[in-house]
């Protein structure tokens, strides 16, 4: 693995606003 970037964003599901969304960006070496 070369690099991992993560973000946690607030998100909505219908009327509820207390959910988080996890976004992962994983960069690996080509082999």
N, CA, C and O atoms as CSV, one atom per row, in Angstrom:
chain,resi,resn,atom,element,x,y,z
A,1,UNK,N,N,0.841,-1.184,0.000
A,1,UNK,CA,C,0.000,0.000,0.000
A,1,UNK,C,C,0.883,1.243,0.000
A,1,UNK,O,O,1.877,1.317,0.721
A,2,UNK,N,N,0.507,2.196,-0.806
A,2,UNK,CA,C,1.263,3.439,-0.865
A,2,UNK,C,C,0.628,4.534,-0.028
A,2,UNK,O,O,1.314,5.272,0.679
A,3,UNK,N,N,-0.702,4.630,-0.119
A,3,UNK,CA,C,-1.369,5.740,0.564
A,3,UNK,C,C,-2.822,5.382,0.813
A,3,UNK,O,O,-3.470,4.737,-0.011
A,4,UNK,N,N,-3.320,5.811,1.959
A,4,UNK,CA,C,-4.736,5.649,2.287
A,4,UNK,C,C,-5.251,6.998,2.767
A,4,UNK,O,O,-4.685,7.604,3.676
A,5,UNK,N,N,-6.322,7.457,2.150
A,5,UNK,CA,C,-6.963,8.704,2.552
A,5,UNK,C,C,-8.381,8.371,2.987
A,5,UNK,O,O,-9.075,7.599,2.326
A,6,UNK,N,N,-8.810,8.956,4.105
A,6,UNK,CA,C,-10.184,8.707,4.519
A,6,UNK,C,C,-10.875,10.005,4.889
A,6,UNK,O,O,-10.255,10.956,5.365
A,7,UNK,N,N,-12.168,10.013,4.657
A,7,UNK,CA,C,-13.021,11.150,4.995
A,7,UNK,C,C,-14.252,10.612,5.698
A,7,UNK,O,O,-14.774,9.556,5.340
A,8,UNK,N,N,-14.707,11.341,6.694
A,8,UNK,CA,C,-15.973,11.021,7.339
A,8,UNK,C,C,-16.891,12.211,7.100
A,8,UNK,O,O,-16.580,13.339,7.484
A,9,UNK,N,N,-18.024,11.946,6.463
A,9,UNK,CA,C,-18.964,13.009,6.109
A,9,UNK,C,C,-20.301,12.752,6.778
A,9,UNK,O,O,-20.732,11.607,6.910
A,10,UNK,N,N,-20.947,13.815,7.194
A,10,UNK,CA,C,-22.312,13.684,7.717
A,10,UNK,C,C,-23.247,13.412,6.546
A,10,UNK,O,O,-23.080,13.980,5.467
A,11,UNK,N,N,-24.217,12.555,6.757
A,11,UNK,CA,C,-25.157,12.233,5.686
A,11,UNK,C,C,-26.548,12.026,6.255
A,11,UNK,O,O,-26.713,11.830,7.460
A,12,UNK,N,N,-27.540,12.069,5.395
A,12,UNK,CA,C,-28.950,11.902,5.782
A,12,UNK,C,C,-29.512,10.621,5.220
A,12,UNK,O,O,-29.177,10.211,4.108
A,13,UNK,N,N,-30.368,9.997,5.996
A,13,UNK,CA,C,-31.159,8.865,5.511
A,13,UNK,C,C,-32.604,9.204,5.833
A,13,UNK,O,O,-33.028,9.159,6.988
A,14,UNK,N,N,-33.353,9.544,4.787
A,14,UNK,CA,C,-34.730,10.034,4.924
A,14,UNK,C,C,-34.750,11.233,5.876
A,14,UNK,O,O,-34.157,12.265,5.564
A,15,UNK,N,N,-35.419,11.122,7.031
A,15,UNK,CA,C,-35.515,12.267,7.943
A,15,UNK,C,C,-34.399,12.294,8.991
A,15,UNK,O,O,-34.263,13.277,9.719
A,16,UNK,N,N,-33.604,11.231,9.076
A,16,UNK,CA,C,-32.561,11.159,10.108
A,16,UNK,C,C,-31.269,11.790,9.602
A,16,UNK,O,O,-30.873,11.579,8.456
A,17,UNK,N,N,-30.626,12.554,10.450
A,17,UNK,CA,C,-29.397,13.249,10.049
A,17,UNK,C,C,-28.193,12.802,10.871
A,17,UNK,O,O,-27.127,13.411,10.783
A,18,UNK,N,N,-28.349,11.749,11.667
A,18,UNK,CA,C,-27.263,11.347,12.569
A,18,UNK,C,C,-26.455,10.162,12.043
A,18,UNK,O,O,-26.007,9.315,12.816
A,19,UNK,N,N,-26.273,10.108,10.725
A,19,UNK,CA,C,-25.469,9.056,10.115
A,19,UNK,C,C,-24.179,9.659,9.576
A,19,UNK,O,O,-24.139,10.829,9.196
A,20,UNK,N,N,-23.121,8.841,9.547
A,20,UNK,CA,C,-21.850,9.237,8.943
A,20,UNK,C,C,-21.567,8.337,7.752
A,20,UNK,O,O,-21.944,7.165,7.733
A,21,UNK,N,N,-20.895,8.908,6.760
A,21,UNK,CA,C,-20.463,8.128,5.597
A,21,UNK,C,C,-18.936,8.123,5.610
A,21,UNK,O,O,-18.306,9.171,5.750
A,22,UNK,N,N,-18.348,6.938,5.464
A,22,UNK,CA,C,-16.897,6.789,5.432
A,22,UNK,C,C,-16.457,6.609,3.982
A,22,UNK,O,O,-16.927,5.707,3.290
A,23,UNK,N,N,-15.548,7.478,3.528
A,23,UNK,CA,C,-15.028,7.415,2.162
A,23,UNK,C,C,-13.543,7.061,2.252
A,23,UNK,O,O,-12.758,7.802,2.843
A,24,UNK,N,N,-13.167,5.931,1.667
A,24,UNK,CA,C,-11.774,5.473,1.671
A,24,UNK,C,C,-11.197,5.546,0.264
A,24,UNK,O,O,-11.835,5.123,-0.700
A,25,UNK,N,N,-9.985,6.086,0.153
A,25,UNK,CA,C,-9.247,6.103,-1.106
A,25,UNK,C,C,-7.933,5.374,-0.852
A,25,UNK,O,O,-7.074,5.873,-0.125
A,26,UNK,N,N,-7.775,4.197,-1.447
A,26,UNK,CA,C,-6.594,3.360,-1.208
A,26,UNK,C,C,-5.769,3.297,-2.485
A,26,UNK,O,O,-6.276,2.920,-3.541
A,27,UNK,N,N,-4.499,3.668,-2.385
A,27,UNK,CA,C,-3.593,3.622,-3.531
A,27,UNK,C,C,-2.572,2.510,-3.295
A,27,UNK,O,O,-1.904,2.476,-2.262
A,28,UNK,N,N,-2.461,1.600,-4.269
A,28,UNK,CA,C,-1.530,0.475,-4.149
A,28,UNK,C,C,-0.562,0.464,-5.322
A,28,UNK,O,O,-0.792,1.102,-6.349
A,29,UNK,N,N,0.519,-0.272,-5.145
A,29,UNK,CA,C,1.504,-0.429,-6.210
A,29,UNK,C,C,1.008,-1.441,-7.223
A,29,UNK,O,O,0.407,-2.449,-6.850
A,30,UNK,N,N,1.253,-1.184,-8.510
A,30,UNK,CA,C,0.927,-2.152,-9.564
A,30,UNK,C,C,1.966,-3.263,-9.561
A,30,UNK,O,O,3.167,-2.995,-9.601
A,31,UNK,N,N,1.504,-4.518,-9.511
A,31,UNK,CA,C,2.458,-5.630,-9.551
A,31,UNK,C,C,1.966,-6.691,-10.478
A,31,UNK,O,O,2.628,-7.714,-10.652
